[in-house]
Amino acid sequence: MTGAKRGQDVVARVGGDEFALLAVECDRPGAEMLAKRLREALLAAGIRASLGHSMRVASKGLSSAWEEADKAMYADKERSRRERGTAAIGAQAEDPAKADTST
């Protein structure tokens, strides 16, 4: 993760397998680029991860941005599960050894 972040960003472990990256002075396009670099770095290391990001709005504070990023991360996790499930079903259908011959 540290190779994908910028010098001013802060990386912290927040749970067993959960990490956070606080991107200081970062606009939305910058955050999206940072998330892309982070995802690519993790994949290059052989790590599949779910990511979410959000922007702090001064009137709502950092805790609101944290909650939004957490929701986005869980949505990314669910999307990945669906994609893997669809790929597995497609692979089974293409494997003649697994074809249903009972009909």
C-alpha positions as CSV (number, residue, x, y, z in Angstrom):
1,M,0.0,0.0,0.0
2,T,2.8,2.4,0.8
3,G,4.1,2.2,-2.7
4,A,0.8,3.4,-4.2
5,K,0.2,6.3,-1.8
6,R,1.5,9.8,-2.1
7,G,4.0,11.3,0.3
8,Q,1.4,13.2,2.3
9,D,-1.0,10.3,2.7
10,V,-1.4,8.3,5.8
11,V,-1.9,4.5,5.9
12,A,-3.2,2.8,9.0
13,R,-4.3,-0.7,10.0
14,V,-7.8,-0.3,11.4
15,G,-8.8,-4.0,11.9
16,G,-7.6,-7.5,11.4
17,D,-7.5,-7.3,7.6
18,E,-8.8,-3.8,7.1
19,F,-6.6,-0.8,6.3
20,A,-7.4,2.8,5.7
21,L,-5.6,5.4,3.6
22,L,-6.2,9.1,4.5
23,A,-5.5,11.1,1.3
24,V,-4.6,14.6,2.4
25,E,-5.6,17.5,0.1
26,C,-7.1,15.2,-2.6
27,D,-9.9,16.0,-5.0
28,R,-12.3,13.4,-6.4
29,P,-10.3,12.7,-9.6
30,G,-7.2,12.4,-7.4
31,A,-9.0,10.0,-5.1
32,E,-10.2,7.8,-8.0
33,M,-6.7,7.7,-9.4
34,L,-5.2,6.8,-6.0
35,A,-7.8,4.0,-5.6
36,K,-6.9,2.7,-9.0
37,R,-3.2,2.7,-8.2
38,L,-3.8,1.0,-4.9
39,R,-6.0,-1.7,-6.5
40,E,-3.3,-2.3,-9.2
41,A,-0.5,-2.5,-6.6
42,L,-2.5,-5.0,-4.5
43,L,-3.3,-7.2,-7.6
44,A,0.3,-7.1,-8.7
45,A,1.2,-8.5,-5.2
46,G,-1.4,-11.2,-5.6
47,I,-3.8,-9.6,-3.2
48,R,-7.5,-9.4,-4.0
49,A,-9.1,-6.6,-2.1
50,S,-12.4,-4.7,-1.9
51,L,-11.9,-0.9,-1.9
52,G,-14.1,2.0,-1.2
53,H,-13.4,5.7,-1.1
54,S,-15.3,8.9,-0.2
55,M,-14.7,12.6,0.1
56,R,-15.0,14.6,3.3
57,V,-17.6,17.3,3.2
58,A,-16.7,20.0,5.8
59,S,-20.3,20.2,7.0
60,K,-20.6,16.4,7.6
61,G,-17.1,15.7,8.9
62,L,-14.6,12.8,8.6
63,S,-16.8,10.2,10.3
64,S,-19.5,10.6,7.6
65,A,-16.8,10.2,4.9
66,W,-15.6,7.1,6.7
67,E,-19.1,5.6,6.7
68,E,-19.6,6.3,3.0
69,A,-16.2,4.7,2.2
70,D,-17.1,1.7,4.3
71,K,-20.4,1.3,2.4
72,A,-18.6,1.7,-0.9
73,M,-16.1,-1.0,0.1
74,Y,-18.9,-3.5,1.0
75,A,-20.6,-2.7,-2.3
76,D,-17.3,-3.4,-4.1
77,K,-17.0,-6.7,-2.2
78,E,-20.5,-7.7,-3.2
79,R,-19.9,-6.8,-6.8
80,S,-16.7,-8.9,-6.8
81,R,-18.6,-11.9,-5.3
82,R,-21.2,-11.7,-8.0
83,E,-18.6,-11.5,-10.8
84,R,-16.7,-14.5,-9.4
85,G,-20.0,-16.4,-9.1
86,T,-20.9,-15.6,-12.6
87,A,-17.5,-16.6,-13.9
88,A,-17.6,-19.9,-12.0
89,I,-21.1,-20.7,-13.4
90,G,-19.8,-19.9,-16.9
91,A,-16.8,-22.1,-16.4
92,Q,-18.9,-25.0,-15.3
93,A,-21.2,-24.7,-18.3
94,E,-18.3,-24.7,-20.6
95,D,-16.7,-27.9,-19.0
96,P,-18.2,-30.9,-20.8
97,A,-17.3,-33.1,-17.9
98,K,-19.6,-31.1,-15.7
99,A,-22.5,-31.0,-18.2
100,D,-25.9,-32.2,-17.0
101,T,-26.7,-35.3,-19.0
102,S,-29.7,-36.4,-17.0
103,T,-32.3,-34.8,-19.4
